[in-house]
Each structure stands twice: as C-alpha cells, then as structure tokens.
Amino acid sequence: MNCPKCTYCEAQCCCVTWAEDREHFPFCQRSSSDCGGEAIYFGKRTMKNWYVLHCAHGREKSVRDKLNKRFEGEAFNAFVPAKEKWFLGVDSTQKKVKKLEQVLLFSSYVFIDTDWNGRELLCNLKDFLANSNDAYRILSYGKTTGSESDSPEAIERIKSSMTMRKAERANWEWLLGGRELVENSIGTIDIGNQIHIESGPLKGQEGRIVRLDRHKRKAEIVLDIIGGGVQVTVPVEITSKVIIVGEIDV
C-alpha cells in the first residue's frame, strides 16, 4: 500500500491524515511520535490556536519582534504575513526587467500562533497591551456595544471567540504555505477568459479572484479575518492565453 501524498507539497508520509474539508485544506497533517501528534505543514510545527492582533500602521514588525522577544521560549510565535510583489528594475546590462520582492501583505495586523487559549492569551498579553502605544487589541468574532461590553458574560464570550476558526485558518495556511509568505502564482487564461492557476497559492482558489491585472501581474482576492473581510493584492503571472482547439469545422 502506497503512502498518501500532500496534494500541494507532494510530501509522502505513512501517517498522513486529512482535515474534514480537503478542498480548502489540502495539506497533510502528520501525526507521529516524533512530533507528538501536532500539526505540521511544509515541515513547520503549528500550534493549537491562531489569533490576530490589531496594531498601529507601520508598526507591525516592531510589535511582532517585541512579542517574540517577550515570550521567547514559550509556545508562542508572532508573525506578519508578507507577499511577493512585482517591481520594475534593471539587470546587470541595465535592461529593464520585472523582479519579485517581499513586502507586507497588508498593514495593521500581527498574527499569533500559540497553544494558549483565549483566557491565557489575554492574561499573558495584559501588561504588554496596557503599556504599548502600538498594539491595540485582539480581534474577536464577538460583538458587544455600550455597557454590555463590560459585563462578565460578554468578556467571557469575547475570550472564547478570539480563536481563528478552523476553516478560516485553513485558508490562511493554504495561502501562506507555511512560510508566512504569499508567493507568486502562475497560470493561463483560456479563450473564454477563464483563469487557470497551474502553480502557487492561488491554485484551486481561482474563485477568490475578484480582479486580475495581467500586465501588472497582480490579482485582488477577498479573505476572511476573524469575522470580517479583507481585500488583498497578491502576485500572479499569466504566462499565456490558451486557445483550445476542439470541435471546429475546417
């Protein structure tokens, strides 16, 4: 019996199991005595819960670095999603060429990967948030207004609703590919103007594309982020228009 493969990275593992929704989570989840049954994608350990911290514009990397330094040695990793972006530059012969560079995926958010639950997260980050001018709050699915937001019941509800939901996290993991980076996708357009992505994070995610700029090599997609929607621009290279020759009378 052959070992199953991850459909994205094609890694082969005898202990591969799959998440419930294969369409949106095509990574292998490797469970073994070596990793203690923890999820691994692209060889990188992931922890139980993801959270999103809202922070000041332009201070994302600073907040990330301070958090990771403060909780060094803990089951904690703060990261800022990045993306590849096409820029016009010059090569060694001074000829104009397009090249990929890394930039922030979007501003004002820091992602947190940790084993802590919502209560533990707020407890551990209490002093950090209180003394930082750049870190604002942990996003939550819960919505409260007025005096209700101060009630013990509302506070407990918010604590339990800060963890990123499974399907939403799966989409982010697919997009970031375990590297905290949205890499360039490559595809084609057929005669009916249908986009077909052949490689990269947008493969199988063509339905998320709301706008494509072929000449600037970018696409706009919409993603969920803790109950809200965010429109982001990601790199995509359309190599050609494919004309399908089929049932044509000649």
C-alpha positions in Angstrom: 0.0 0.0 0.0 1.5 3.3 -1.1 1.7 6.2 1.4 -0.6 9.1 0.6 0.8 12.4 -0.6 0.1 16.0 0.3 -1.6 17.4 -2.8 0.4 20.7 -2.6 3.9 19.9 -1.5 3.7 16.2 -2.6 5.5 15.2 0.6 4.9 11.5 1.3 4.2 10.3 4.8 2.9 7.0 6.1 0.9 8.7 8.9 -0.9 11.3 6.8 -4.5 12.2 7.8 -6.7 14.9 6.3 -8.8 17.7 7.7 -12.5 17.5 7.1 -12.6 19.8 4.1 -9.9 18.7 1.6 -10.9 21.4 -0.9 -9.8 24.2 1.4 -7.2 22.3 3.4 -5.0 20.2 1.0 -2.1 20.0 3.4 -1.0 16.8 5.0 -1.5 16.7 8.8 1.3 14.4 10.0 0.8 12.7 13.4 3.6 10.7 14.8 5.6 10.1 18.0 8.3 12.4 16.6 6.0 15.4 16.6 3.8 14.5 19.5 0.7 14.5 17.3 1.0 18.1 16.5 0.0 19.5 13.1 2.8 20.1 10.6 2.7 21.7 7.2 5.7 22.0 5.0 7.8 20.7 7.8 6.9 23.5 10.1 5.3 23.0 13.5 2.0 24.8 14.1 0.3 25.3 17.5 -3.3 24.9 18.6 -4.6 28.4 18.1 -4.3 31.4 15.8 -5.2 35.0 16.8 -5.0 38.4 15.1 -3.7 41.5 16.9 -4.7 44.9 15.6 -1.8 47.4 15.7 -0.7 50.8 14.5 0.0 51.2 10.8 3.7 50.8 10.0 4.5 49.2 13.4 3.7 45.6 12.5 7.3 44.3 12.5 8.1 46.2 15.7 5.2 44.8 17.6 6.0 41.3 16.2 9.6 41.5 17.4 8.7 42.8 20.8 6.1 40.0 21.3 8.5 37.2 20.2 11.3 38.6 22.5 8.9 38.9 25.4 7.6 35.3 25.1 10.8 33.7 23.9 10.8 30.0 24.9 7.0 29.8 25.2 4.6 28.1 22.8 4.2 31.3 21.0 5.1 32.8 17.6 4.0 36.2 16.3 4.4 36.8 12.6 3.4 39.4 10.0 2.1 37.9 6.7 4.1 39.0 3.7 3.8 38.6 -0.1 5.9 38.7 -3.2 5.3 41.7 -5.4 6.5 42.5 -8.9 8.7 45.6 -9.3 10.4 47.1 -12.3 14.1 47.0 -12.0 17.3 46.7 -14.1 19.6 43.8 -14.7 23.4 43.8 -15.0 23.2 45.2 -18.5 20.9 48.0 -17.4 18.0 46.4 -19.2 14.6 46.9 -17.6 13.3 43.7 -16.0 10.5 42.8 -13.6 11.5 41.1 -10.4 9.9 39.8 -7.2 10.5 41.4 -3.8 8.9 40.8 -0.4 6.5 43.4 1.1 3.8 43.3 3.8 0.6 41.5 2.7 -1.5 44.2 4.5 -0.9 46.7 7.2 -2.0 47.0 10.9 -2.2 43.3 11.7 0.0 40.8 13.5 -0.8 37.1 13.6 -0.2 35.0 16.7 0.3 31.2 16.7 0.2 29.7 20.2 -1.0 26.9 22.4 -2.7 29.4 24.7 -6.5 29.6 24.8 -8.2 33.0 24.7 -8.2 33.4 28.5 -4.5 32.6 28.7 -3.7 34.9 25.8 -5.4 37.9 27.3 -3.8 37.2 30.7 -0.3 36.9 29.3 -0.7 40.0 27.0 -2.4 42.2 29.5 0.6 44.2 30.5 2.0 44.3 27.0 -1.2 45.8 25.6 -1.6 48.2 28.5 1.9 49.6 28.1 2.2 49.6 24.3 1.2 52.6 22.1 1.4 50.4 19.0 -0.6 47.3 20.0 -4.3 47.8 20.3 -6.5 44.7 20.7 -7.0 41.1 19.8 -9.7 40.7 17.2 -12.8 38.8 18.2 -15.9 37.3 16.5 -18.0 38.6 19.4 -19.7 42.0 19.0 -20.8 43.9 22.0 -21.8 47.6 22.5 -22.2 50.0 25.3 -22.4 48.7 28.9 -22.9 45.1 27.6 -19.2 45.0 26.7 -18.2 45.5 30.3 -20.4 42.6 31.7 -18.6 39.4 32.9 -20.7 37.4 30.5 -19.7 39.5 27.5 -16.0 39.4 28.5 -16.0 35.6 28.8 -17.8 35.4 25.4 -15.2 37.5 23.7 -12.4 35.5 25.2 -13.8 32.3 23.8 -14.4 33.9 20.3 -10.9 35.2 19.6 -9.5 32.0 18.2 -9.5 31.9 14.5 -12.0 29.4 13.2 -10.8 26.2 11.6 -12.0 26.8 8.0 -10.7 30.4 8.1 -7.3 29.3 9.4 -7.1 26.6 6.8 -7.5 29.2 4.0 -4.7 31.4 5.5 -2.4 28.3 5.9 -3.0 27.4 2.3 -2.3 31.0 1.1 0.8 31.4 3.2 2.1 27.9 2.6 3.8 27.5 5.9 6.3 30.3 5.1 4.3 33.3 6.3 4.6 34.5 2.7 2.2 34.6 -0.3 4.3 33.5 -3.2 3.8 34.2 -6.9 1.2 32.1 -8.7 1.5 31.2 -12.3 -1.4 30.5 -14.7 -3.1 30.9 -18.0 -6.3 32.4 -19.5 -8.4 30.3 -21.9 -10.4 31.5 -24.9 -13.4 32.2 -22.6 -11.3 34.4 -20.3 -11.4 31.7 -17.6 -8.3 31.8 -15.3 -6.5 28.6 -14.7 -3.8 28.7 -12.0 -1.2 26.0 -12.5 1.1 26.6 -9.5 1.3 28.7 -6.4 -1.1 29.6 -3.6 -4.0 30.5 -5.9 -4.1 27.0 -7.4 -7.6 25.7 -6.8 -8.6 29.2 -5.5 -9.5 30.9 -8.7 -13.0 31.6 -7.4 -11.5 34.0 -4.9 -10.1 36.3 -7.6 -12.2 39.4 -7.9 -9.9 41.4 -10.2 -6.9 40.5 -12.3 -4.4 42.9 -13.8 -2.4 40.7 -16.2 0.1 43.4 -17.2 0.9 44.4 -13.6 1.0 40.7 -12.6 -1.4 41.0 -9.7 -4.8 39.8 -8.5 -7.2 41.0 -5.9 -8.7 38.4 -3.6 -11.0 38.6 -0.6 -10.2 36.7 2.6 -12.0 36.3 5.9 -10.2 37.6 9.0 -11.9 37.0 12.4 -15.4 37.6 11.2 -14.5 40.4 8.8 -13.4 40.6 5.2 -10.2 42.0 3.9 -9.3 42.5 0.2 -5.6 41.9 -0.5 -3.5 42.1 -3.7 -1.3 39.0 -4.4 1.2 38.3 -7.2 0.1 36.3 -10.2 1.8 35.8 -13.5 -0.3 34.9 -16.5 2.1 33.3 -18.9 -0.2 33.0 -22.0 -3.7 32.9 -23.4 -4.5 29.3 -24.3 -6.7 28.7 -27.3 -8.4 25.3 -27.0 -8.8 23.7 -30.4 -11.7 21.3 -30.2 -14.7 20.6 -32.3 -14.1 23.1 -35.1 -15.2 22.5 -38.7 -12.4 23.4 -41.1 
